[in-house]
Amino acid sequence: MALINENYFKLKAGYLFPEIGKRVREFAEKNPEKKIIRMGIGDVTLPLSPSVVKAFRDAVDEMGRKESFRGYGPEQGYAFLREAIAVNEYQNRGINIPADDIFVSDGSKCDTGNIQEIFGNENVVAICDPIYPVYADTTVMAGKTGECGPNGYFSGIVYMPCTENNNFVPDLPKEKVDLIFLCYPNNPMGTVATKKELARWVKYATDNRAIILFDAAYEAFISDPSIPRSIYEIEGAEKVAIEFRSFSKTAGFTGVRCAYTVIPSTLVAYDTQGKSHPVKPLWARRHSTKFNGVSYPVQRAAEAVYSEQGKRETKEIIAYYMENAAIMKRELAAAGFKAFGGENAPYVWAKTKNNMKSWDFFDKLLKEAGVVGTPGSGFGPSGEGYFRFSAFADRTDVIEAMGKIKALFK
């Protein structure tokens, strides 16, 4: 008989964002006359920039001509894009990452979920709390955990609370862990980690032969020059860290799909006998076996982000969203909310009033103001009592939504 992966039964509820979508759909069906302002799921709203669109169209035209048509491309990504990434994101900033360390993919969500396939189930995984749900859910799916307890934590995962008391940067774990998920700028909290704070983690990983899985999908939104945009700005990180990045929010590729993972040649992991092995060949094997590569037109579009015009256009897009974040944070504060983030990341993390539960706050905003955000508890138990607002919205909607929230809580 066919047996299923029973680890899926450990996942007590549906994935956070489909649950939000379900509640919003049900409300919209019952109230078709009411406007809904969506500031929950971190999906972009501005169109692709002109230089990106031109590169996309030109590449599609190439695919329509016999002399320039392309079939399967290299699984790791075309050299033109990998070189552009290596030069513009790393080498021009004094970071020695060669193109060969870069793996182009269709999304950081996929990569952060799939990366555990190359690591054994004996590894102890540590994640921040609250955090992007994919890290915990895929750890459960992989069979690295026990059941979910009444506190919302899965046995077998080391949870690292991120609270106001530690400025939303987790303390080092007291027990030994092997794989550490870090996300900065942070989703959902919109906060950042300093160079000193990241250096503590690199030292911990070095001392404990651990590997940091560093999600830097929002690095382009950092405006403070003192805040690292890459884990590899920290000395020694190239020996203990994998970095994930994406074009989704940076250049509006949520519907286009292009991202990349960086695995330095110097990164090693160990077998059960204690012998070290380079990690990059393992990911290369997995990548080439299960993935046929991002399409040629999409990679040409991504390459255009690094043209001089593309850089200007991308900077304008990011500035638009960050102005949205500034408006949200200012208006929420004026409405009496304690708010965090929104300065080097496109998310604002607000504390609910009167100790209201996150999902209760979600329902109140949806039903009484027609505004959709994301309940903090959906990101982990430590997110209870908080709420995430996304800056990826139309400016007029942001202003209208903040006005409704202020009126609701006056």
C-alpha positions in Angstrom: 0.0 0.0 0.0 1.0 3.6 -0.6 2.1 5.3 2.6 2.0 9.1 3.1 4.5 11.3 4.9 2.8 11.5 8.3 4.9 14.5 9.3 2.3 16.6 7.5 -0.2 15.6 10.1 1.9 17.5 12.7 1.1 20.8 11.0 -2.0 21.7 13.0 -3.3 24.5 10.8 -3.2 25.7 7.2 -0.3 27.8 6.0 -0.8 31.4 7.3 -1.3 33.3 4.1 -4.0 31.0 2.5 -5.9 31.3 5.8 -5.8 35.0 5.5 -7.0 34.7 1.9 -9.8 32.4 3.0 -11.1 34.9 5.6 -10.9 37.8 3.3 -12.7 35.9 0.5 -15.5 35.0 2.9 -15.9 38.6 4.1 -15.9 39.9 0.5 -18.6 37.4 -0.6 -20.8 38.5 2.3 -20.1 42.2 1.8 -19.6 42.8 -1.9 -20.2 46.5 -1.5 -17.4 47.1 0.9 -13.9 48.1 -0.2 -11.0 46.0 1.1 -7.5 47.4 1.4 -4.9 44.7 1.4 -1.8 45.3 3.5 -1.2 41.7 4.6 0.6 39.4 2.2 3.9 41.0 1.1 3.0 41.1 -2.6 4.1 44.1 -4.6 1.7 46.5 -6.4 4.0 48.6 -8.6 4.6 47.3 -12.2 7.9 46.1 -13.5 10.2 49.0 -14.4 10.7 50.0 -18.0 14.2 48.6 -18.4 13.2 45.3 -17.0 10.1 45.1 -19.3 12.3 45.9 -22.3 14.8 43.2 -21.5 12.0 40.8 -20.9 10.4 41.6 -24.3 13.7 41.5 -26.2 14.4 38.1 -24.7 11.0 36.8 -25.7 11.6 38.0 -29.2 14.9 36.1 -29.2 12.9 33.0 -28.3 10.7 33.5 -31.3 13.6 33.4 -33.8 15.2 30.2 -34.9 18.8 31.6 -34.8 18.4 32.9 -31.2 16.0 30.4 -29.7 17.1 28.6 -26.5 16.0 25.4 -24.9 17.2 24.1 -21.6 19.5 26.6 -19.9 22.2 25.9 -17.3 20.5 24.8 -14.0 22.7 27.0 -11.9 21.7 30.0 -14.0 23.1 31.8 -17.1 26.6 33.2 -16.7 25.5 36.7 -17.6 23.1 36.9 -14.6 25.4 35.2 -12.1 28.3 37.5 -13.1 26.0 40.5 -12.7 25.0 39.4 -9.3 28.5 38.6 -8.1 29.8 42.0 -9.3 27.0 44.3 -8.3 25.8 42.7 -5.0 29.2 41.5 -3.7 32.4 42.3 -5.4 31.6 46.0 -5.8 31.0 46.1 -2.0 34.3 44.4 -1.2 32.9 40.9 -0.7 34.7 38.1 -2.4 31.8 36.0 -3.8 32.5 34.6 -7.3 29.8 33.8 -9.8 30.3 30.1 -9.3 29.0 30.4 -5.7 25.6 31.6 -7.0 22.6 29.5 -7.8 19.8 31.2 -9.6 16.3 29.9 -8.7 12.6 30.7 -8.9 12.3 32.0 -5.3 13.8 32.3 -1.8 10.7 30.7 -0.3 11.6 27.6 -2.3 15.3 27.7 -1.5 14.9 28.2 2.2 12.4 25.3 2.3 14.5 23.0 0.1 17.9 23.6 1.6 17.3 21.1 4.4 17.3 18.3 1.9 21.1 18.3 1.9 21.4 18.1 5.7 20.6 15.1 7.8 17.6 14.8 10.1 20.0 14.5 13.1 20.6 18.2 12.9 19.0 20.4 15.5 17.3 23.4 13.8 17.0 26.8 15.5 14.6 29.5 14.3 13.6 32.9 15.5 10.1 33.4 17.0 8.2 35.1 15.4 9.5 34.4 11.9 8.5 33.6 8.3 6.5 30.3 8.7 8.3 28.4 5.9 11.4 27.7 8.1 9.4 25.9 10.8 6.9 24.2 8.5 9.5 22.7 6.2 11.5 21.5 9.2 8.4 19.6 10.3 7.7 18.3 6.8 11.3 17.0 6.6 10.8 14.9 9.8 13.2 16.8 12.0 10.6 17.4 14.7 8.2 15.8 17.1 4.6 16.9 17.7 3.4 20.5 18.3 2.9 21.3 22.0 0.2 23.4 23.6 2.5 26.4 23.5 2.7 26.3 19.7 6.2 25.0 19.6 7.3 21.8 17.9 9.6 19.5 19.9 12.9 19.1 18.2 13.1 22.8 17.1 15.0 25.3 19.2 12.9 28.5 19.3 14.7 31.8 19.8 12.2 34.5 21.0 12.6 37.9 19.4 11.0 40.5 21.7 11.1 44.1 22.6 13.5 43.2 25.4 16.2 41.9 23.1 15.4 44.5 20.3 14.0 41.6 18.2 17.4 40.0 17.7 17.5 36.6 19.4 19.9 35.6 22.2 22.4 32.9 21.5 20.9 29.5 22.3 22.0 27.9 25.5 22.0 24.4 23.9 24.0 23.4 20.9 22.2 23.8 17.5 23.4 22.8 14.0 21.3 24.8 11.5 20.3 28.4 12.4 17.7 30.3 10.4 18.2 34.1 10.6 16.3 36.7 8.6 17.5 40.3 8.4 16.0 42.7 7.6 13.4 40.7 9.4 10.1 39.4 8.1 7.7 40.0 9.9 9.1 42.5 12.4 10.8 44.9 9.9 13.8 45.2 12.2 17.5 44.8 11.4 20.6 43.3 13.0 23.8 45.3 13.5 27.3 44.1 12.4 28.1 43.4 16.1 25.0 41.3 16.5 25.6 39.3 13.4 29.3 38.8 14.4 28.1 37.0 17.6 26.2 34.5 15.4 29.1 33.9 13.1 31.3 33.2 16.1 28.7 30.9 17.6 28.5 29.0 14.3 32.2 28.8 14.0 32.7 27.5 17.6 29.9 24.9 17.2 30.4 23.8 13.6 26.9 25.1 12.8 25.6 26.7 9.6 23.7 29.9 9.4 20.8 30.0 6.8 20.6 33.7 6.3 17.5 35.0 4.5 18.5 38.5 3.1 15.5 38.8 0.8 14.9 42.4 2.0 18.5 43.7 2.0 17.8 46.2 -0.8 15.5 48.2 1.6 18.3 49.0 4.0 19.2 52.7 4.0 21.4 52.8 7.1 25.0 52.4 5.9 26.0 50.9 9.2 23.7 47.9 8.8 25.1 44.9 6.9 23.3 44.0 3.7 25.0 40.6 3.6 26.1 38.1 6.2 29.4 37.9 4.2 30.2 41.4 5.5 31.1 39.6 8.7 34.6 38.2 8.9 34.5 34.4 8.7 30.9 34.1 7.5 31.9 32.6 4.2 32.9 29.5 6.2 29.6 29.1 8.2 26.8 30.7 6.2 24.4 30.3 3.2 22.7 33.4 2.0 19.3 33.6 0.2 18.3 36.6 -1.9 15.4 37.5 -4.2 14.3 39.9 -6.9 10.7 39.6 -5.8 10.4 42.6 -3.6 13.6 44.4 -4.8 12.4 44.6 -8.4 8.8 43.5 -8.3 9.4 39.9 -9.5 6.7 38.3 -7.3 4.8 37.2 -10.4 7.9 36.7 -12.5 10.0 34.5 -10.1 13.7 34.9 -9.8 16.0 34.6 -6.8 19.4 33.2 -5.9 21.2 31.3 -3.2 24.9 31.8 -2.4 27.0 28.9 -1.1 30.7 29.7 -0.8 33.2 27.0 -1.7 34.7 27.4 1.8 31.5 26.2 3.6 31.7 22.7 5.0 29.4 20.3 6.9 30.2 16.9 8.4 29.3 13.3 8.1 28.6 11.0 11.1 32.2 10.1 11.3 33.2 13.8 11.7 34.7 14.1 8.3 34.2 17.5 6.6 32.6 17.9 3.1 32.0 21.0 1.0 28.4 21.9 1.0 28.2 23.6 -2.5 28.5 20.3 -4.5 25.6 18.8 -2.5 23.4 21.8 -3.3 24.6 21.7 -7.0 23.6 18.1 -7.2 20.2 18.7 -5.6 19.6 21.8 -7.8 20.5 20.1 -11.1 18.5 17.0 -10.3 15.3 18.7 -9.2 15.3 22.0 -11.1 15.7 22.8 -14.8 16.5 26.5 -14.3 14.8 29.9 -14.5 13.6 30.8 -18.0 15.9 32.8 -20.2 13.6 35.8 -20.6 13.2 36.1 -16.8 17.0 35.9 -16.3 17.5 38.6 -18.9 14.9 40.7 -17.1 16.8 40.2 -13.8 20.1 41.2 -15.5 18.5 44.5 -16.5 18.0 45.4 -12.8 21.8 45.9 -12.8 22.0 48.3 -15.7 22.4 52.0 -14.8 18.8 52.7 -15.8 17.6 49.6 -14.0 19.4 50.7 -10.8 17.7 54.1 -10.9 14.3 52.6 -11.5 14.7 50.0 -8.7 15.8 52.7 -6.3 12.7 54.7 -7.1 10.5 51.7 -6.5 12.1 50.9 -3.2 11.8 54.6 -2.1 8.0 54.5 -2.9 7.4 51.5 -0.7 9.6 52.9 2.1 7.7 56.1 2.0 4.6 54.0 2.5 6.2 52.4 5.5 7.1 55.8 7.0 3.5 56.9 6.6 2.2 53.8 8.3 4.6 54.0 11.2 3.9 57.7 11.8 0.1 57.3 11.6 0.0 54.2 13.7 2.0 56.1 16.4 -0.5 58.9 16.1 -3.3 56.4 16.7 -1.5 55.3 19.9 0.1 52.1 18.7 3.6 51.1 19.5 5.2 50.3 16.2 8.6 48.9 15.1 10.4 48.4 11.8 9.5 50.4 8.7 12.9 52.2 8.5 15.2 49.6 6.8 12.5 47.1 5.8 9.1 47.3 4.1 7.1 46.0 7.2 5.8 47.7 10.2 5.3 45.6 13.3 2.6 47.0 15.6 1.6 46.0 19.1 -2.2 45.5 19.4 -4.1 47.6 21.9 -5.5 46.3 25.2 -3.7 43.0 24.8 -6.0 42.0 22.0 -5.2 38.7 20.4 -3.7 38.9 16.9 -6.5 37.1 15.0 -9.1 39.1 16.9 -7.3 42.3 15.8 -7.3 40.9 12.3 -11.0 40.3 12.3 -11.8 43.7 13.8 -9.7 45.5 11.2 -11.3 43.5 8.3 -14.9 43.7 9.5 -14.9 47.3 10.8 -12.4 49.1 8.6 -12.0 46.8 5.6 -8.2 46.7 6.2 -6.2 43.5 5.9 -2.9 42.9 7.7 -1.2 39.8 9.1 -1.7 38.5 12.6 1.5 38.3 14.5 0.7 34.9 16.1 0.8 33.4 12.6 4.5 33.9 12.6 5.0 32.1 15.9 3.9 32.2 19.6 6.0 35.2 20.4 4.1 37.2 17.7 0.9 37.0 19.7 -0.3 40.5 20.5 1.4 42.0 17.4 0.3 42.7 13.9 2.3 43.1 10.6 1.5 45.8 8.0 3.0 45.5 4.6 4.2 48.6 2.7 3.6 47.0 -0.6 0.5 48.9 -1.4 -0.8 51.8 -3.4 -0.1 55.2 -1.7 -3.7 56.3 -1.7 -4.7 53.0 -0.1 -2.1 53.4 2.6 -3.3 56.8 3.5 -7.0 55.7 3.5 -6.2 52.6 5.6 -4.3 54.6 8.2 -7.2 57.1 8.4 -9.7 54.2 9.0 -7.5 52.7 11.7 -7.1 56.0 13.5 -10.9 56.5 13.4 -11.5 53.0 14.7 -9.2 53.4 17.7 -9.7 57.1 18.4 
